[in-house]
Amino acid sequence: MHRIWKRLDMPGLELARITSDASGVTVRSSLIAGGATPVALLYTWTLTSDWRTRTLDLARADGSFGIAIARVADRAWRIDGQAAPHLDGCPELDLSATPLCNSLAMRLLDGTGELAAAYIDAETLKVTPSRQRYEKLGERFWRYIDLGVAKGFTAELRLDSEGFVRHYEGLFESV
């Protein structure tokens, strides 16, 4: 299965290939965001069969920099093999340049709720905790409210029949 998302706020595109088997789900993606600081990233995101992150290997497409994030407990992480205690309590990851991570959070919450996500800035690859709220407004209709890094930002999210973001107000749209 594939998902393609285009950026609505700047030139950009993501192509994600999603495969699953008995051991879980793997997403391999390449994305380009052409904002003030253009970014081209490649990632491999491995998930459990219930769509919880196991690992995220993320690299700049030019090979200049990358990070590897791995879950070591329900709410504990390692970055490049080193403990990341500043992320303790974060049940999931949020990569700023893709709407894929919103689907992970909504699946985890399974209804209106809040969580502290390990937020990954696509430009710097810096990882920080960030509070988020998701409000379920309908079967495939949600509102995202940032309570952390981009406090005050809100957007409506519309999902497709498989739970992937189809439209992210002002940022992404599936192609």
Phi, psi and omega per residue, in radians:
M1 nan 2.556 3.122
H2 -2.199 2.662 2.970
R3 -2.332 2.387 3.057
I4 -2.166 2.224 3.077
W5 -2.127 2.384 3.010
K6 -1.855 2.627 3.078
R7 -1.369 2.537 3.080
L8 -1.832 -0.371 -3.064
D9 -1.663 -0.200 -3.118
M10 -2.873 2.923 3.025
P11 -1.092 2.358 3.115
G12 3.008 2.720 -3.097
L13 -2.710 2.552 3.037
E14 -2.276 2.386 3.019
L15 -2.090 2.035 -3.115
A16 -2.043 2.292 3.047
R17 -1.862 2.167 -3.042
I18 -2.047 2.126 3.104
T19 -2.186 2.660 3.097
S20 -2.466 2.650 3.039
D21 -2.607 -2.950 -3.074
A22 -1.065 -0.464 -3.091
S23 -1.517 -0.238 3.123
G24 2.541 -2.675 -3.023
V25 -2.163 2.467 3.044
T26 -2.218 2.300 3.081
V27 -2.045 2.124 3.060
R28 -1.994 2.200 -3.005
S29 -2.471 2.664 2.943
S30 -2.239 2.407 -3.128
L31 -2.494 2.638 3.083
I32 -2.281 2.260 3.033
A33 -2.156 2.060 -3.015
G34 -1.757 0.772 3.138
G35 -1.335 -2.711 -3.132
A36 -0.993 -0.658 3.042
T37 -2.072 1.600 -3.084
P38 -1.005 2.489 -3.101
V39 -2.337 2.366 2.988
A40 -2.183 2.116 -3.058
L41 -2.203 2.624 2.980
L42 -2.130 2.403 3.066
Y43 -2.514 2.683 2.953
T44 -2.179 2.100 -3.068
W45 -2.045 1.997 3.104
T46 -1.774 2.422 -3.039
L47 -2.274 2.709 2.997
T48 -1.257 3.028 3.131
S49 -1.164 -0.327 3.067
D50 -1.751 0.393 2.986
W51 1.165 0.656 3.010
R52 -1.824 2.398 -3.108
T53 -1.075 2.329 2.911
R54 -1.721 -0.994 -3.117
T55 -2.495 2.728 2.974
L56 -2.409 2.031 3.028
D57 -1.849 2.081 -2.977
L58 -2.247 2.295 -3.119
A59 -2.505 2.598 2.978
R60 -1.184 2.472 -3.085
A61 -1.080 -0.452 3.122
D62 -1.451 0.002 3.107
G63 1.373 0.104 -3.045
S64 -1.290 -0.430 -3.056
F65 -2.863 2.592 3.082
G66 -2.817 2.939 3.054
I67 -2.456 2.690 3.059
A68 -2.157 2.139 -3.130
I69 -2.024 2.320 -3.134
A70 -2.351 2.394 3.045
R71 -1.319 2.317 3.098
V72 -2.014 -0.219 3.042
A73 -2.792 3.108 -3.054
D74 -0.924 -0.709 -3.113
R75 -2.334 0.729 3.122
A76 -2.439 2.551 -2.977
W77 -2.406 2.786 2.954
R78 -2.147 2.472 3.033
I79 -2.061 2.132 -3.096
D80 0.885 0.722 3.072
G81 1.420 -0.079 -3.114
Q82 -1.821 2.460 3.086
A83 -0.972 2.499 -3.138
A84 -2.163 1.237 -3.059
P85 -1.076 -0.377 3.098
H86 -1.168 -0.222 3.118
L87 -1.782 0.036 3.102
D88 -0.968 2.319 -3.124
G89 1.710 -0.176 3.125
C90 -1.525 2.010 -3.116
P91 -1.417 -0.229 -3.062
E92 -2.694 2.874 3.124
L93 -1.703 2.724 3.080
D94 -2.444 1.807 3.081
L95 -1.563 2.120 -2.975
S96 -1.044 -0.437 -2.999
A97 -1.652 0.131 -3.128
T98 -2.455 2.487 3.042
P99 -1.424 -0.060 3.117
L100 -0.985 -0.732 -3.054
C101 -1.145 -0.483 3.077
N102 -1.115 -0.657 3.093
S103 -1.093 -0.662 3.118
L104 -1.110 -0.805 -3.132
A105 -1.102 -0.757 -3.121
M106 -1.169 -0.654 3.075
R107 -1.119 -0.714 3.134
L108 -1.118 -0.837 -3.100
L109 -1.241 -0.640 3.138
D110 0.963 0.611 -3.128
G111 2.591 3.128 -3.126
T112 -0.985 2.376 3.106
G113 3.066 3.122 -3.135
E114 -2.167 2.707 3.039
L115 -2.691 2.789 3.000
A116 -1.778 1.946 -3.138
A117 -1.644 2.649 2.983
A118 -1.451 1.732 -3.024
Y119 -1.468 2.225 -3.136
I120 -1.941 2.004 3.093
D121 -1.302 2.099 -3.056
A122 -1.124 -0.532 -3.120
E123 -1.300 -0.758 -3.033
T124 -1.804 -0.304 -3.018
L125 1.074 0.380 3.035
K126 -1.336 2.416 -3.091
V127 -2.013 2.146 -3.134
T128 -2.417 2.646 3.046
P129 -1.236 2.523 3.123
S130 -2.604 2.218 3.139
R131 -1.324 2.446 -3.134
Q132 -2.431 2.617 3.056
R133 -2.214 2.395 3.047
Y134 -2.120 2.267 3.102
E135 -2.014 2.112 3.123
K136 -1.420 2.048 -3.083
L137 -1.797 -0.258 -3.123
G138 -3.030 -3.121 -3.082
E139 -0.969 -0.745 -3.126
R140 -2.236 0.583 -3.037
F141 -2.397 2.140 -3.075
W142 -2.345 2.811 2.962
R143 -2.084 2.295 3.067
Y144 -1.781 2.326 3.098
I145 -2.262 2.086 3.119
D146 -1.472 2.193 3.136
L147 -1.944 0.127 -3.022
G148 -2.252 -1.877 -3.014
V149 -0.952 -0.740 3.131
A150 -2.022 0.844 -3.039
K151 -0.819 2.271 3.130
G152 1.730 -0.297 3.113
F153 -1.238 2.324 3.057
T154 -2.339 2.665 3.090
A155 -2.740 2.589 3.036
E156 -1.593 2.437 -3.121
L157 -2.099 2.299 3.041
R158 -2.026 2.344 -3.057
L159 -1.871 2.733 3.016
D160 -1.527 -3.091 -3.051
S161 -1.178 -0.273 3.130
E162 -1.771 0.095 3.077
G163 1.553 0.175 3.072
F164 -1.608 2.625 3.125
V165 -1.132 2.170 3.063
R166 -1.669 -0.678 3.122
H167 -2.516 2.203 3.096
Y168 -2.062 1.861 -3.009
E169 -0.789 2.089 3.054
G170 1.375 -0.160 -3.054
L171 -2.142 -0.891 -3.001
F172 -2.410 2.678 3.022
E173 -2.616 2.405 3.114
S174 -1.278 2.629 -3.105
V175 -1.924 nan nan
